[in-house]
Amino acid sequence: MLRVEGVEAFYGTSQALFGVDLEVGAGECVTLMGRNGMGKTTTVHSIMGMVRIRAGQITFDGAPIHDLPSHRIARAGVGLVPEGRQVFPNLSVRENLVATQSNFLERDDPWTIERIYRMFPEIEARSASMGNKISGGEQQMVAIGRALMTNPRLLILDEATEGLAPLARKEIWACLARLKADGQAILVIDKNVNDMVHIADRHYIIEKGRIAWSGSSSELLGDKRVMDRYLGV
């Protein structure tokens, strides 16, 4: 579904990505992990057209998307839950959700606000609350719901549980497990290895703008050297 091949990206004259390769297949949950500042968010921004790549290519369903503007990539079926959630602060929870409602791919069973509320009953109870008046965990639920309301074929979460309390993180993992069971393709950026190995099919580790390792959950759990070298504090 998504294929990133040999991608190089820069901020001005400073190179951030050095030939990044990764893939996400239909129905797969894949992680991109690594320490801070290694290129995870730059990779996401390159996929979404927010950072223009200088080499390589990014294809979605076999069609190149790296030259498209961000809104065209979203319409093609890529939904983003951005780092920091970025919930609209002066819109209510319900308004945040309906603001992005669309079905460009004409799905037979599109996401609706009722489906979002069934997945996250916590935010249904806060439906009339402003985006800046709810907790961080509730904001992340709104951000995921907002992305799902675009009915994406691929859902990307950048720092899915960063800064959240343990109970809120548990809710997010449960949500991702349900989405994966329903066949939703997911690319997750997160640091909680012990949680992600129970959800994701495959993992990529990025180090200084390069993919340093890739493999399955069992391979990652079985290689303490990789865990310590690339993911340890």
N, C-alpha and C positions, 0 to 999 in steps of 0.2 A: 504494500500500500504506500508507505513512505520510504523513500530511499535517499539518503544523503551520501554523496560520493565525492571524496577528495576536496572537501570544502575548506577554503581559506577565507578568513575575514579579518578586517582591520578596523581599528579606531584611529582615524588619521593615518599617521605613519607607523603606528604600533600594531603589530600583528597579534591577533588573539586566537585564531584557529589555524592549525597547520595540517591540512589534509584530513579532516574528520570524515569518517565513514560510519554510518549506522543505518539500520533498517527496522521498520515496524510492519509486521504482517497483519492481515485482516484478523480481527479477534484477539490479537496478542496484547499482553501488557508487558511493556519493556521499560527498564529504568535507565537513566543516565545519572551516574553518581560520581562524586569526587569532592575534594576539599574546596573551600571558598576560593574564588578567583581563578579557577582552572579552565573556565570556558563553557560551563553548563548553560547559563542564561544567554550567552552569546550564540550558542548553537540554537537555542529556542528562537531567539530573535532573528537569526538567519532563516530558519524554517518559515517564520511568519512574515518575512519581508521587511522587518524593522531594521535589520542590518543587511546591507547589500554585500553579497559575496564577490570576491575578486577572482576566484578559481573554483573549479568543481561544478557540481550541479546538484539540484534538489528536485526530485520528481515525486508526484503524488498520483497514484493510479496510472503510472507510466507517462504522465504528461509533466513537462518541466514547469516549476512554479517559482523558481528563484528570481525571475525577472518581473513577477507580478507584484502589484501593490498589495498591502496587507488585506484590504477589504475583499479583493478578488480571491486571495488564498482562503479567507474565512468562508466565502461563498462556495468555494470548491469542496468544502467539507472538513476544514481543520478548525477546531475550537480551542481557545486558549484560556486557561485559568492562570493569570499572571502572578508573578512574585509580588508579595505584599497585598494581594487580593484586589486592591484598587476598586472597591465597591463605590458607587456614586454616593457621596455622603449626604447630599440633600434630596435624595429620592428615597421613598419607602422601600422596604423589602420587596413588596409586590411590584412596585414600579421598576426596581432594578431588574426583576425577572422579565417582565413583559416588554421592557425596552429593547431587548435583543431577540424577541420571539420571531422566528422565521423558519421556513421549510423549503429552502431553495432546491434541495435534492428530491423534494416531493415524496418523503417517506410516508408509508401507509400508516405508521403508528408514531406520529410525531410527539416529541416532548411537549407537555402542556404544564401550566402552573399547578394543576391538580396532581400530576405525576411527580413534580418536584416536591410538593408538599407531602406526598406519601413517602417519598424517600427521606425527606428531612422535616418531620413533624415539628421540630424545634423552631424552625423559621416560619412555619404557618402561624404559630402562636404569636410571632413578632411581625406579622404581615404589614401592619400599619406603622411600624417603627422606622425611623430614619436610618439610613445606612451607617451613620457615624454614632448611633446610639445602641448598637448591638455589640456583643462580645466578638473577640477575634475568631473563635470557632464558628460562631453564627455567620460572620462575614465570609469565612471560607466556604461555608455551605451555600451562601448566596452566590459567591463567585463561581462555584461549580455549577449550581443551578442555572446561572446566567449563561454559561458556556453551553450547557446541555440544551437550553432553549433555542440555540441556533441549529440544533439537530445535526451535530457533526458526525462524520464517519471516523475521525481521529480526534481524540481528546488529549490535549497536552496540559500537564500541570507543572508549573515551575515553582519549586519549593512548596510542595503540597501541604506540609504540616509544620512549616517553620514558625516558631514562636507560639505554638498552640499548647494548651494544657493537655496532659495525658488522656483525659476522657474525650476531649475534642479530637485528638489524633486518632483514637480508637474509632470514633464515628466516621472519620474520613476514610480510614482503611476499610471499614465495613462497606462504605459506599462504593469504593473502587472494586472490592471483591464482587459486589452485586452487579456492577456495570460490566465487569469482565465476564461474569457468568451469563450475562445477556448478549455477549458477543461484541461489546464495544471495544474498539482498538484504543489503547491508551499508551502514552509516553509520559513517564513520571520522573521528575527531578526531585530527589529527596535525599536526606542524609541518614534516615533510619533504616539501616541495612537489615536489622533483625526482623522488622515488620515487612519490608518489601520482598524478602526472599520467599515469604509465604504467599505472596500475591502474584508477583511477576513471573513471566516465563523466562525472560532473558535479561541480561544486564550488560551495560557498557560503563566502563570507568574512564574518565577523562583526566589527564594530567598535563598541565601546561599546554593546553590547546590541542592535544593529540589523544586519540583513543589508545590507552595503555593496556587495556584488557577487555575481553568480552567473553561471555559464556552463560551457562544456565545457573539456576539457583543452587543446585546440588554441587556444581563445580565451584561456585563462589564460596559456599559454606565449607567445602572441603579443602580450600587453599588459604590457610591462615596467613601465609606470606603475603598474598595479594591484599587481604583485609588489612594487615598491619601496615604495609608499605603505602597503599593508596588511600585508605579510608580511616586509618587510625589517627587519633589526635596527637 
